[in-house]
Amino acid sequence: MDSKIFTYDDFYTDLKNSGLKHTDTVMIHSAFSSIKNIEGGAKTILAVLKEYFSKGLVLIPTHTWATIKEDEEVMDKEMCNSCVGYLTNEAIKDKDFIRSNHPTHSVVAYGVNARKYIEADNYANTPVNPNGSFGKLKNGGKILFIGAPLSKNTFVHSVEEEMNVPDRFTEHIYTFYTKDNNDLYEFHMPRHFNAKCPHISDNYEKLLPIMIENNIAKKVKILDSISYLVDAKGCRELVIKYLKDDIHAFDDDRELKKVKLDLI
C-alpha cells in the first residue's frame, strides 16, 4: 500500500492544530525521514515554517560538533554542513534563514528579530550557554520534535549548564573560529564530555512521561510522524527541580520519581 503524499496545506493545518501560534518562538528538531512524504520535500517544509511563523520566530539547529572538534578549526557558515539531519542542511541553504556564529552549536533563525535573537551566540564560551540561542527559549519559547526523540532536546543541556552540573565538559578549553563572510570570530570553550556516559542526552528521554503528566509536553499530529510539543519554560522548571534534588539525575537512565509541578 502506497504511503499518503501530504501537501503544503496539510503541514500548515497540523501546525495550527498543534496549538502553536503565529507569534510563537519555536525550535524545530526533526527527523526528515518521518515527514519526507510531502509534495516538494524539504523546500515545502521550510516554506510552511516561514509563512506560519512570519510574525514569530522559527529556529532550527545546525550543529557542527561532529566536525569542529579540534583546536584552531574553523566553522565556515556558508560551507560547513550540519551534523544533525537533512532538513537542517536544507535550512542552511535557504537564504531567508540567518545562521548564528556558534562554532559547534549554531542555529538558523527566521522571523521577527531573528538576527538580534542569535547575537548572543557571538559570545559563546560553552556548547549550550543558558543565554544563547537555546537557553533563551526559557523566555516563553516552544520546542517541536517532529519525528525526533527527546534525546535531541538540546535545551536541557543549557539548563544543566545553568545548574553547573559536574562532569559535563572536557577539561581542555578549545580554540575555535567561525568565518562569517569576511569576519572571523574566535571562541574559547570546552566540548561536551562525560566520563561515564558518552551520550548524556539519551537520558533526557525519561522526562517525556513526566512532562506530559504536568502539561509541559503534549503529543501532536505532524503529517505521519510521532511528534511532541514542549513548553521550554516548564521543561526548565522541571529539570531544575530534579537537579536540585539530585545533581546527577541525568547521569544515567535510572527512572525519575514522578512529581507534580506547580507552574508559574
PyRosetta script that sets phi, psi and omega in degrees:
from pyrosetta import init, pose_from_sequence

init()
pose = pose_from_sequence("MDSKIFTYDDFYTDLKNSGLKHTDTVMIHSAFSSIKNIEGGAKTILAVLKEYFSKGLVLIPTHTWATIKEDEEVMDKEMCNSCVGYLTNEAIKDKDFIRSNHPTHSVVAYGVNARKYIEADNYANTPVNPNGSFGKLKNGGKILFIGAPLSKNTFVHSVEEEMNVPDRFTEHIYTFYTKDNNDLYEFHMPRHFNAKCPHISDNYEKLLPIMIENNIAKKVKILDSISYLVDAKGCRELVIKYLKDDIHAFDDDRELKKVKLDLI")
pose.set_psi(1, 129.7)
pose.set_omega(1, -178.5)
pose.set_phi(2, -71.1)
pose.set_psi(2, 145.4)
pose.set_omega(2, 176.9)
pose.set_phi(3, -73.3)
pose.set_psi(3, 150.3)
pose.set_omega(3, 177.7)
pose.set_phi(4, -66.9)
pose.set_psi(4, 140.1)
pose.set_omega(4, 173.4)
pose.set_phi(5, -98.6)
pose.set_psi(5, 122.6)
pose.set_omega(5, -177.7)
pose.set_phi(6, -91.9)
pose.set_psi(6, 165.3)
pose.set_omega(6, -177.1)
pose.set_phi(7, -121.6)
pose.set_psi(7, 171.5)
pose.set_omega(7, 173.3)
pose.set_phi(8, -50.9)
pose.set_psi(8, -48.5)
pose.set_omega(8, -177.4)
pose.set_phi(9, -64.5)
pose.set_psi(9, -35.3)
pose.set_omega(9, 178.1)
pose.set_phi(10, -60.9)
pose.set_psi(10, -46.5)
pose.set_omega(10, -179.0)
pose.set_phi(11, -66.0)
pose.set_psi(11, -43.9)
pose.set_omega(11, 178.8)
pose.set_phi(12, -58.7)
pose.set_psi(12, -45.4)
pose.set_omega(12, -178.9)
pose.set_phi(13, -64.3)
pose.set_psi(13, -39.5)
pose.set_omega(13, 179.5)
pose.set_phi(14, -65.3)
pose.set_psi(14, -38.7)
pose.set_omega(14, 175.3)
pose.set_phi(15, -61.3)
pose.set_psi(15, -43.3)
pose.set_omega(15, 179.6)
pose.set_phi(16, -63.3)
pose.set_psi(16, -45.1)
pose.set_omega(16, -178.0)
pose.set_phi(17, -70.3)
pose.set_psi(17, -17.9)
pose.set_omega(17, 178.6)
pose.set_phi(18, -71.7)
pose.set_psi(18, -16.7)
pose.set_omega(18, -177.3)
pose.set_phi(19, 99.1)
pose.set_psi(19, -3.7)
pose.set_omega(19, 177.4)
pose.set_phi(20, -68.1)
pose.set_psi(20, 139.9)
pose.set_omega(20, 179.1)
pose.set_phi(21, -98.7)
pose.set_psi(21, 155.9)
pose.set_omega(21, 179.1)
pose.set_phi(22, -63.7)
pose.set_psi(22, -21.8)
pose.set_omega(22, -177.9)
pose.set_phi(23, -95.7)
pose.set_psi(23, 2.1)
pose.set_omega(23, -177.2)
pose.set_phi(24, -71.2)
pose.set_psi(24, 154.7)
pose.set_omega(24, 165.3)
pose.set_phi(25, -99.0)
pose.set_psi(25, 121.5)
pose.set_omega(25, -174.5)
pose.set_phi(26, -137.0)
pose.set_psi(26, 134.3)
pose.set_omega(26, 172.9)
pose.set_phi(27, -96.7)
pose.set_psi(27, 128.9)
pose.set_omega(27, -177.7)
pose.set_phi(28, -105.1)
pose.set_psi(28, 116.9)
pose.set_omega(28, 168.7)
pose.set_phi(29, -106.3)
pose.set_psi(29, 130.2)
pose.set_omega(29, -174.2)
pose.set_phi(30, -140.8)
pose.set_psi(30, 153.1)
pose.set_omega(30, 166.2)
pose.set_phi(31, -114.3)
pose.set_psi(31, 101.9)
pose.set_omega(31, -171.3)
pose.set_phi(32, -60.7)
pose.set_psi(32, -27.6)
pose.set_omega(32, 179.5)
pose.set_phi(33, -59.3)
pose.set_psi(33, -23.5)
pose.set_omega(33, -178.0)
pose.set_phi(34, -85.6)
pose.set_psi(34, -10.8)
pose.set_omega(34, -177.8)
pose.set_phi(35, -132.8)
pose.set_psi(35, 18.1)
pose.set_omega(35, -174.0)
pose.set_phi(36, -72.1)
pose.set_psi(36, -16.2)
pose.set_omega(36, -178.2)
pose.set_phi(37, -82.7)
pose.set_psi(37, 59.5)
pose.set_omega(37, 178.7)
pose.set_phi(38, -131.8)
pose.set_psi(38, 137.9)
pose.set_omega(38, 179.8)
pose.set_phi(39, -57.5)
pose.set_psi(39, 125.2)
pose.set_omega(39, 179.4)
pose.set_phi(40, 90.7)
pose.set_psi(40, -7.7)
pose.set_omega(40, 175.4)
pose.set_phi(41, 60.4)
pose.set_psi(41, -139.6)
pose.set_omega(41, -174.2)
pose.set_phi(42, -62.4)
pose.set_psi(42, -32.5)
pose.set_omega(42, 179.8)
pose.set_phi(43, -62.4)
pose.set_psi(43, -37.1)
pose.set_omega(43, 176.8)
pose.set_phi(44, -67.5)
pose.set_psi(44, -43.8)
pose.set_omega(44, 178.4)
pose.set_phi(45, -56.4)
pose.set_psi(45, -47.7)
pose.set_omega(45, -178.3)
pose.set_phi(46, -67.4)
pose.set_psi(46, -38.4)
pose.set_omega(46, 179.6)
pose.set_phi(47, -63.2)
pose.set_psi(47, -41.8)
pose.set_omega(47, 178.3)
pose.set_phi(48, -64.5)
pose.set_psi(48, -44.9)
pose.set_omega(48, 179.9)
pose.set_phi(49, -59.3)
pose.set_psi(49, -41.1)
pose.set_omega(49, -179.2)
pose.set_phi(50, -67.3)
pose.set_psi(50, -40.1)
pose.set_omega(50, 178.5)
pose.set_phi(51, -70.6)
pose.set_psi(51, -45.9)
pose.set_omega(51, -174.5)
pose.set_phi(52, -63.7)
pose.set_psi(52, -39.9)
pose.set_omega(52, -175.9)
pose.set_phi(53, -105.7)
pose.set_psi(53, 28.7)
pose.set_omega(53, -179.2)
pose.set_phi(54, -64.7)
pose.set_psi(54, -22.6)
pose.set_omega(54, 176.8)
pose.set_phi(55, -103.1)
pose.set_psi(55, 4.9)
pose.set_omega(55, 178.4)
pose.set_phi(56, -125.4)
pose.set_psi(56, -138.7)
pose.set_omega(56, -179.1)
pose.set_phi(57, -150.6)
pose.set_psi(57, 124.8)
pose.set_omega(57, 177.1)
pose.set_phi(58, -112.2)
pose.set_psi(58, 134.2)
pose.set_omega(58, -177.5)
pose.set_phi(59, -124.7)
pose.set_psi(59, 140.0)
pose.set_omega(59, 178.1)
pose.set_phi(60, -133.3)
pose.set_psi(60, 127.4)
pose.set_omega(60, 178.1)
pose.set_phi(61, -61.6)
pose.set_psi(61, 140.5)
pose.set_omega(61, 174.8)
pose.set_phi(62, -134.6)
pose.set_psi(62, 53.5)
pose.set_omega(62, -171.6)
pose.set_phi(63, -64.8)
pose.set_psi(63, 150.5)
pose.set_omega(63, 178.3)
pose.set_phi(64, -131.7)
pose.set_psi(64, 21.7)
pose.set_omega(64, -176.1)
pose.set_phi(65, -64.0)
pose.set_psi(65, -20.5)
pose.set_omega(65, -180.0)
pose.set_phi(66, -78.4)
pose.set_psi(66, -17.5)
pose.set_omega(66, -178.2)
pose.set_phi(67, -117.9)
pose.set_psi(67, -30.6)
pose.set_omega(67, 177.2)
pose.set_phi(68, -96.9)
pose.set_psi(68, 91.7)
pose.set_omega(68, -172.1)
pose.set_phi(69, -143.4)
pose.set_psi(69, 4.8)
pose.set_omega(69, 177.7)
pose.set_phi(70, -124.8)
pose.set_psi(70, 152.9)
pose.set_omega(70, 179.6)
pose.set_phi(71, -52.4)
pose.set_psi(71, 140.8)
pose.set_omega(71, 174.8)
pose.set_phi(72, 74.5)
pose.set_psi(72, 5.8)
pose.set_omega(72, 177.6)
pose.set_phi(73, -75.6)
pose.set_psi(73, 151.1)
pose.set_omega(73, -173.6)
pose.set_phi(74, -117.3)
pose.set_psi(74, 128.6)
pose.set_omega(74, 173.3)
pose.set_phi(75, -94.8)
pose.set_psi(75, 105.3)
pose.set_omega(75, 177.6)
pose.set_phi(76, -85.5)
pose.set_psi(76, 113.6)
pose.set_omega(76, -173.5)
pose.set_phi(77, -59.4)
pose.set_psi(77, -31.2)
pose.set_omega(77, -177.3)
pose.set_phi(78, -82.1)
pose.set_psi(78, -28.4)
pose.set_omega(78, -169.7)
pose.set_phi(79, -111.7)
pose.set_psi(79, -23.1)
pose.set_omega(79, -170.9)
pose.set_phi(80, -83.8)
pose.set_psi(80, 116.6)
pose.set_omega(80, -180.0)
pose.set_phi(81, -70.4)
pose.set_psi(81, 154.9)
pose.set_omega(81, 172.7)
pose.set_phi(82, -79.3)
pose.set_psi(82, 151.9)
pose.set_omega(82, 178.0)
pose.set_phi(83, -105.8)
pose.set_psi(83, 14.0)
pose.set_omega(83, -174.5)
pose.set_phi(84, -123.1)
pose.set_psi(84, 36.9)
pose.set_omega(84, 167.6)
pose.set_phi(85, 120.5)
pose.set_psi(85, 159.0)
pose.set_omega(85, -175.4)
pose.set_phi(86, -61.8)
pose.set_psi(86, -47.8)
pose.set_omega(86, -177.0)
pose.set_phi(87, -60.9)
pose.set_psi(87, -34.7)
pose.set_omega(87, -179.1)
pose.set_phi(88, -65.0)
pose.set_psi(88, -36.7)
pose.set_omega(88, 178.5)
pose.set_phi(89, -73.6)
pose.set_psi(89, -32.1)
pose.set_omega(89, 173.7)
pose.set_phi(90, -67.3)
pose.set_psi(90, -34.2)
pose.set_omega(90, 177.9)
pose.set_phi(91, -67.4)
pose.set_psi(91, -35.3)
pose.set_omega(91, 177.2)
pose.set_phi(92, -60.9)
pose.set_psi(92, -37.8)
pose.set_omega(92, -178.1)
pose.set_phi(93, -73.9)
pose.set_psi(93, -21.3)
pose.set_omega(93, -177.6)
pose.set_phi(94, -78.4)
pose.set_psi(94, 113.1)
pose.set_omega(94, -173.0)
pose.set_phi(95, -70.4)
pose.set_psi(95, -9.4)
pose.set_omega(95, 175.5)
pose.set_phi(96, -75.7)
pose.set_psi(96, -21.6)
pose.set_omega(96, 178.0)
pose.set_phi(97, -89.4)
pose.set_psi(97, 144.5)
pose.set_omega(97, 177.8)
pose.set_phi(98, -108.3)
pose.set_psi(98, 129.3)
pose.set_omega(98, -178.7)
pose.set_phi(99, -94.9)
pose.set_psi(99, 136.2)
pose.set_omega(99, 178.8)
pose.set_phi(100, -76.4)
pose.set_psi(100, 168.7)
pose.set_omega(100, -173.3)
pose.set_phi(101, -95.5)
pose.set_psi(101, 6.5)
pose.set_omega(101, 179.3)
pose.set_phi(102, -61.3)
pose.set_psi(102, 129.8)
pose.set_omega(102, -173.9)
pose.set_phi(103, -71.1)
pose.set_psi(103, -26.8)
pose.set_omega(103, -177.4)
pose.set_phi(104, -120.5)
pose.set_psi(104, -23.8)
pose.set_omega(104, -175.9)
pose.set_phi(105, -131.4)
pose.set_psi(105, 52.6)
pose.set_omega(105, 179.0)
pose.set_phi(106, -73.4)
pose.set_psi(106, 163.8)
pose.set_omega(106, 172.0)
pose.set_phi(107, -133.3)
pose.set_psi(107, 161.3)
pose.set_omega(107, 165.8)
pose.set_phi(108, -108.4)
pose.set_psi(108, 148.6)
pose.set_omega(108, -175.1)
pose.set_phi(109, -134.1)
pose.set_psi(109, 144.8)
pose.set_omega(109, 174.9)
pose.set_phi(110, -142.3)
pose.set_psi(110, 134.0)
pose.set_omega(110, 175.4)
pose.set_phi(111, 130.6)
pose.set_psi(111, -159.9)
pose.set_omega(111, -174.9)
pose.set_phi(112, -65.9)
pose.set_psi(112, 127.2)
pose.set_omega(112, 177.7)
pose.set_phi(113, 56.4)
pose.set_psi(113, 33.4)
pose.set_omega(113, -177.9)
pose.set_phi(114, -59.1)
pose.set_psi(114, -47.3)
pose.set_omega(114, -177.3)
pose.set_phi(115, -64.4)
pose.set_psi(115, -40.3)
pose.set_omega(115, 179.7)
pose.set_phi(116, -65.6)
pose.set_psi(116, -38.2)
pose.set_omega(116, -177.9)
pose.set_phi(117, -61.4)
pose.set_psi(117, -41.4)
pose.set_omega(117, -173.7)
pose.set_phi(118, -88.3)
pose.set_psi(118, -2.7)
pose.set_omega(118, -177.0)
pose.set_phi(119, -59.0)
pose.set_psi(119, -32.4)
pose.set_omega(119, -177.2)
pose.set_phi(120, -60.7)
pose.set_psi(120, -24.7)
pose.set_omega(120, 179.0)
pose.set_phi(121, -66.6)
pose.set_psi(121, -16.7)
pose.set_omega(121, 176.6)
pose.set_phi(122, -64.2)
pose.set_psi(122, -21.1)
pose.set_omega(122, -172.9)
pose.set_phi(123, -117.3)
pose.set_psi(123, 19.5)
pose.set_omega(123, -176.4)
pose.set_phi(124, -63.1)
pose.set_psi(124, 138.3)
pose.set_omega(124, 173.7)
pose.set_phi(125, -127.8)
pose.set_psi(125, 10.5)
pose.set_omega(125, 174.7)
pose.set_phi(126, -145.0)
pose.set_psi(126, 167.6)
pose.set_omega(126, 179.8)
pose.set_phi(127, -61.9)
pose.set_psi(127, -44.6)
pose.set_omega(127, -176.1)
pose.set_phi(128, -135.8)
pose.set_psi(128, 74.4)
pose.set_omega(128, -175.0)
pose.set_phi(129, -63.8)
pose.set_psi(129, 140.0)
pose.set_omega(129, 179.3)
pose.set_phi(130, -59.6)
pose.set_psi(130, -19.0)
pose.set_omega(130, 179.3)
pose.set_phi(131, -103.9)
pose.set_psi(131, 6.2)
pose.set_omega(131, -179.0)
pose.set_phi(132, -89.5)
pose.set_psi(132, -165.6)
pose.set_omega(132, -173.6)
pose.set_phi(133, -61.9)
pose.set_psi(133, -32.1)
pose.set_omega(133, 176.7)
pose.set_phi(134, -82.2)
pose.set_psi(134, -47.7)
pose.set_omega(134, -177.1)
pose.set_phi(135, -58.5)
pose.set_psi(135, -33.2)
pose.set_omega(135, -178.1)
pose.set_phi(136, -70.0)
pose.set_psi(136, -10.1)
pose.set_omega(136, 175.6)
pose.set_phi(137, -61.9)
pose.set_psi(137, -21.3)
pose.set_omega(137, -179.9)
pose.set_phi(138, -62.4)
pose.set_psi(138, -16.5)
pose.set_omega(138, -178.4)
pose.set_phi(139, -90.5)
pose.set_psi(139, 51.3)
pose.set_omega(139, 175.7)
pose.set_phi(140, 95.2)
pose.set_psi(140, 7.7)
pose.set_omega(140, -177.7)
pose.set_phi(141, -79.9)
pose.set_psi(141, 163.2)
pose.set_omega(141, 176.5)
pose.set_phi(142, -119.9)
pose.set_psi(142, 156.4)
pose.set_omega(142, 176.5)
pose.set_phi(143, -127.6)
pose.set_psi(143, 121.1)
pose.set_omega(143, -178.8)
pose.set_phi(144, -109.4)
pose.set_psi(144, 120.3)
pose.set_omega(144, 178.4)
pose.set_phi(145, -101.0)
pose.set_psi(145, 104.5)
pose.set_omega(145, -178.7)
pose.set_phi(146, -97.4)
pose.set_psi(146, 97.6)
pose.set_omega(146, -179.5)
pose.set_phi(147, 69.3)
pose.set_psi(147, 7.5)
pose.set_omega(147, -177.6)
pose.set_phi(148, -107.9)
pose.set_psi(148, 141.4)
pose.set_omega(148, 179.0)
pose.set_phi(149, -73.2)
pose.set_psi(149, 161.0)
pose.set_omega(149, -179.5)
pose.set_phi(150, -75.6)
pose.set_psi(150, 0.5)
pose.set_omega(150, 169.0)
pose.set_phi(151, -67.6)
pose.set_psi(151, -13.9)
pose.set_omega(151, 177.7)
pose.set_phi(152, -90.1)
pose.set_psi(152, 11.3)
pose.set_omega(152, -176.4)
pose.set_phi(153, -78.2)
pose.set_psi(153, 77.0)
pose.set_omega(153, -177.7)
pose.set_phi(154, -58.0)
pose.set_psi(154, -27.1)
pose.set_omega(154, 179.5)
pose.set_phi(155, -55.0)
pose.set_psi(155, -36.3)
pose.set_omega(155, -178.2)
pose.set_phi(156, -64.2)
pose.set_psi(156, -31.0)
pose.set_omega(156, 174.3)
pose.set_phi(157, -56.6)
pose.set_psi(157, -40.4)
pose.set_omega(157, -178.5)
pose.set_phi(158, -66.1)
pose.set_psi(158, -34.4)
pose.set_omega(158, 178.4)
pose.set_phi(159, -70.1)
pose.set_psi(159, -40.3)
pose.set_omega(159, 177.0)
pose.set_phi(160, -64.3)
pose.set_psi(160, -37.2)
pose.set_omega(160, 175.5)
pose.set_phi(161, -64.3)
pose.set_psi(161, -42.4)
pose.set_omega(161, 178.7)
pose.set_phi(162, -58.9)
pose.set_psi(162, -36.6)
pose.set_omega(162, -177.2)
pose.set_phi(163, -91.8)
pose.set_psi(163, 5.4)
pose.set_omega(163, 178.0)
pose.set_phi(164, 53.9)
pose.set_psi(164, 46.2)
pose.set_omega(164, 177.3)
pose.set_phi(165, -64.6)
pose.set_psi(165, 129.1)
pose.set_omega(165, -177.5)
pose.set_phi(166, -73.1)
pose.set_psi(166, 161.3)
pose.set_omega(166, 175.4)
pose.set_phi(167, 59.6)
pose.set_psi(167, 50.3)
pose.set_omega(167, 176.9)
pose.set_phi(168, -119.8)
pose.set_psi(168, -15.1)
pose.set_omega(168, -174.6)
pose.set_phi(169, -126.3)
pose.set_psi(169, 157.7)
pose.set_omega(169, 168.4)
pose.set_phi(170, -68.1)
pose.set_psi(170, 150.7)
pose.set_omega(170, 173.4)
pose.set_phi(171, -69.9)
pose.set_psi(171, -31.7)
pose.set_omega(171, -179.2)
pose.set_phi(172, -73.2)
pose.set_psi(172, 134.9)
pose.set_omega(172, 174.3)
pose.set_phi(173, -97.7)
pose.set_psi(173, 117.8)
pose.set_omega(173, -176.8)
pose.set_phi(174, -86.7)
pose.set_psi(174, 154.7)
pose.set_omega(174, 170.7)
pose.set_phi(175, -109.4)
pose.set_psi(175, 116.4)
pose.set_omega(175, 178.0)
pose.set_phi(176, -120.0)
pose.set_psi(176, 162.7)
pose.set_omega(176, 176.7)
pose.set_phi(177, -132.2)
pose.set_psi(177, 151.0)
pose.set_omega(177, 171.0)
pose.set_phi(178, -123.1)
pose.set_psi(178, 127.3)
pose.set_omega(178, 177.5)
pose.set_phi(179, -95.8)
pose.set_psi(179, 118.2)
pose.set_omega(179, 179.9)
pose.set_phi(180, -121.4)
pose.set_psi(180, 94.2)
pose.set_omega(180, -171.4)
pose.set_phi(181, 56.9)
pose.set_psi(181, -116.1)
pose.set_omega(181, -178.3)
pose.set_phi(182, -95.2)
pose.set_psi(182, 1.0)
pose.set_omega(182, -178.6)
pose.set_phi(183, -98.6)
pose.set_psi(183, 146.1)
pose.set_omega(183, 177.6)
pose.set_phi(184, -124.2)
pose.set_psi(184, 118.5)
pose.set_omega(184, -179.9)
pose.set_phi(185, -99.3)
pose.set_psi(185, 136.8)
pose.set_omega(185, -179.4)
pose.set_phi(186, -108.1)
pose.set_psi(186, 136.6)
pose.set_omega(186, -178.3)
pose.set_phi(187, -130.3)
pose.set_psi(187, 146.1)
pose.set_omega(187, 175.6)
pose.set_phi(188, -128.2)
pose.set_psi(188, 113.9)
pose.set_omega(188, -175.0)
pose.set_phi(189, -159.1)
pose.set_psi(189, 157.7)
pose.set_omega(189, 171.6)
pose.set_phi(190, -80.5)
pose.set_psi(190, 171.0)
pose.set_omega(190, 170.7)
pose.set_phi(191, -105.2)
pose.set_psi(191, 162.0)
pose.set_omega(191, 174.8)
pose.set_phi(192, -65.8)
pose.set_psi(192, 137.1)
pose.set_omega(192, 178.3)
pose.set_phi(193, -163.8)
pose.set_psi(193, 136.8)
pose.set_omega(193, 172.4)
pose.set_phi(194, -136.2)
pose.set_psi(194, 130.8)
pose.set_omega(194, -173.6)
pose.set_phi(195, -66.0)
pose.set_psi(195, -29.5)
pose.set_omega(195, -174.4)
pose.set_phi(196, -100.7)
pose.set_psi(196, -30.4)
pose.set_omega(196, -174.9)
pose.set_phi(197, -132.7)
pose.set_psi(197, 108.8)
pose.set_omega(197, -175.6)
pose.set_phi(198, -68.8)
pose.set_psi(198, -19.4)
pose.set_omega(198, -179.2)
pose.set_phi(199, -129.2)
pose.set_psi(199, 74.1)
pose.set_omega(199, -178.4)
pose.set_phi(200, -53.8)
pose.set_psi(200, -37.4)
pose.set_omega(200, -174.7)
pose.set_phi(201, -62.4)
pose.set_psi(201, -21.6)
pose.set_omega(201, 175.6)
pose.set_phi(202, -57.6)
pose.set_psi(202, -29.6)
pose.set_omega(202, -177.1)
pose.set_phi(203, -79.4)
pose.set_psi(203, -9.2)
pose.set_omega(203, 178.4)
pose.set_phi(204, -72.0)
pose.set_psi(204, -19.8)
pose.set_omega(204, -177.7)
pose.set_phi(205, -62.9)
pose.set_psi(205, -25.3)
pose.set_omega(205, -178.5)
pose.set_phi(206, -68.8)
pose.set_psi(206, -9.1)
pose.set_omega(206, 176.5)
pose.set_phi(207, -74.7)
pose.set_psi(207, -24.3)
pose.set_omega(207, -169.2)
pose.set_phi(208, -54.9)
pose.set_psi(208, -54.6)
pose.set_omega(208, -177.5)
pose.set_phi(209, -61.6)
pose.set_psi(209, -32.2)
pose.set_omega(209, -179.7)
pose.set_phi(210, -74.4)
pose.set_psi(210, -36.1)
pose.set_omega(210, 175.7)
pose.set_phi(211, -66.3)
pose.set_psi(211, -38.4)
pose.set_omega(211, 178.0)
pose.set_phi(212, -64.6)
pose.set_psi(212, -44.0)
pose.set_omega(212, -179.5)
pose.set_phi(213, -62.1)
pose.set_psi(213, -30.6)
pose.set_omega(213, -178.6)
pose.set_phi(214, -98.1)
pose.set_psi(214, 12.9)
pose.set_omega(214, 178.7)
pose.set_phi(215, 59.3)
pose.set_psi(215, 29.7)
pose.set_omega(215, 174.5)
pose.set_phi(216, -91.2)
pose.set_psi(216, -28.9)
pose.set_omega(216, 178.5)
pose.set_phi(217, -132.1)
pose.set_psi(217, 153.4)
pose.set_omega(217, 174.3)
pose.set_phi(218, -146.4)
pose.set_psi(218, 148.5)
pose.set_omega(218, 175.8)
pose.set_phi(219, -76.8)
pose.set_psi(219, 134.6)
pose.set_omega(219, -178.9)
pose.set_phi(220, -131.7)
pose.set_psi(220, 157.4)
pose.set_omega(220, 177.7)
pose.set_phi(221, -91.7)
pose.set_psi(221, 116.9)
pose.set_omega(221, 171.4)
pose.set_phi(222, -126.6)
pose.set_psi(222, 101.0)
pose.set_omega(222, -173.4)
pose.set_phi(223, 52.5)
pose.set_psi(223, -125.7)
pose.set_omega(223, -179.4)
pose.set_phi(224, -110.3)
pose.set_psi(224, 23.8)
pose.set_omega(224, -178.9)
pose.set_phi(225, -94.2)
pose.set_psi(225, 160.3)
pose.set_omega(225, 169.0)
pose.set_phi(226, -88.6)
pose.set_psi(226, 113.0)
pose.set_omega(226, -170.5)
pose.set_phi(227, -131.5)
pose.set_psi(227, 154.2)
pose.set_omega(227, -179.8)
pose.set_phi(228, -137.2)
pose.set_psi(228, 142.8)
pose.set_omega(228, 175.5)
pose.set_phi(229, -112.0)
pose.set_psi(229, 126.8)
pose.set_omega(229, -174.3)
pose.set_phi(230, -119.6)
pose.set_psi(230, 135.5)
pose.set_omega(230, 172.4)
pose.set_phi(231, -85.4)
pose.set_psi(231, 117.6)
pose.set_omega(231, -172.6)
pose.set_phi(232, -66.7)
pose.set_psi(232, -38.4)
pose.set_omega(232, 179.9)
pose.set_phi(233, -61.8)
pose.set_psi(233, -46.3)
pose.set_omega(233, 179.2)
pose.set_phi(234, -65.2)
pose.set_psi(234, -38.7)
pose.set_omega(234, 177.5)
pose.set_phi(235, -60.4)
pose.set_psi(235, -45.4)
pose.set_omega(235, 179.0)
pose.set_phi(236, -59.8)
pose.set_psi(236, -46.2)
pose.set_omega(236, -178.3)
pose.set_phi(237, -63.0)
pose.set_psi(237, -38.2)
pose.set_omega(237, 179.0)
pose.set_phi(238, -67.3)
pose.set_psi(238, -46.1)
pose.set_omega(238, -179.8)
pose.set_phi(239, -62.4)
pose.set_psi(239, -42.8)
pose.set_omega(239, 178.6)
pose.set_phi(240, -61.6)
pose.set_psi(240, -39.4)
pose.set_omega(240, 179.0)
pose.set_phi(241, -59.6)
pose.set_psi(241, -44.1)
pose.set_omega(241, 179.3)
pose.set_phi(242, -68.8)
pose.set_psi(242, -40.7)
pose.set_omega(242, -177.3)
pose.set_phi(243, -69.5)
pose.set_psi(243, -31.7)
pose.set_omega(243, 176.2)
pose.set_phi(244, -66.9)
pose.set_psi(244, -32.5)
pose.set_omega(244, 178.1)
pose.set_phi(245, -79.7)
pose.set_psi(245, -35.8)
pose.set_omega(245, -178.5)
pose.set_phi(246, -153.7)
pose.set_psi(246, 105.0)
pose.set_omega(246, -176.1)
pose.set_phi(247, -63.3)
pose.set_psi(247, -17.0)
pose.set_omega(247, 179.9)
pose.set_phi(248, -102.8)
pose.set_psi(248, 22.5)
pose.set_omega(248, -173.8)
pose.set_phi(249, -57.9)
pose.set_psi(249, -27.9)
pose.set_omega(249, -176.5)
pose.set_phi(250, -112.7)
pose.set_psi(250, 17.6)
pose.set_omega(250, 177.8)
pose.set_phi(251, -72.7)
pose.set_psi(251, -20.0)
pose.set_omega(251, 180.0)
pose.set_phi(252, -149.0)
pose.set_psi(252, -172.9)
pose.set_omega(252, -174.2)
pose.set_phi(253, -98.6)
pose.set_psi(253, 16.9)
pose.set_omega(253, 178.6)
pose.set_phi(254, -62.3)
pose.set_psi(254, 147.6)
pose.set_omega(254, -172.7)
pose.set_phi(255, -65.5)
pose.set_psi(255, 140.5)
pose.set_omega(255, 175.9)
pose.set_phi(256, -85.5)
pose.set_psi(256, 145.2)
pose.set_omega(256, 174.2)
pose.set_phi(257, -69.6)
pose.set_psi(257, 138.1)
pose.set_omega(257, 177.5)
pose.set_phi(258, -70.8)
pose.set_psi(258, 138.3)
pose.set_omega(258, 179.1)
pose.set_phi(259, -134.1)
pose.set_psi(259, 159.5)
pose.set_omega(259, 170.1)
pose.set_phi(260, -109.4)
pose.set_psi(260, 127.3)
pose.set_omega(260, -174.1)
pose.set_phi(261, -111.1)
pose.set_psi(261, 125.6)
pose.set_omega(261, 176.1)
pose.set_phi(262, -89.9)
pose.set_psi(262, 96.7)
pose.set_omega(262, -176.5)
pose.set_phi(263, -74.2)
pose.set_psi(263, 141.1)
pose.set_omega(263, 179.1)
pose.set_phi(264, -78.4)
pose.dump_pdb("model.pdb")
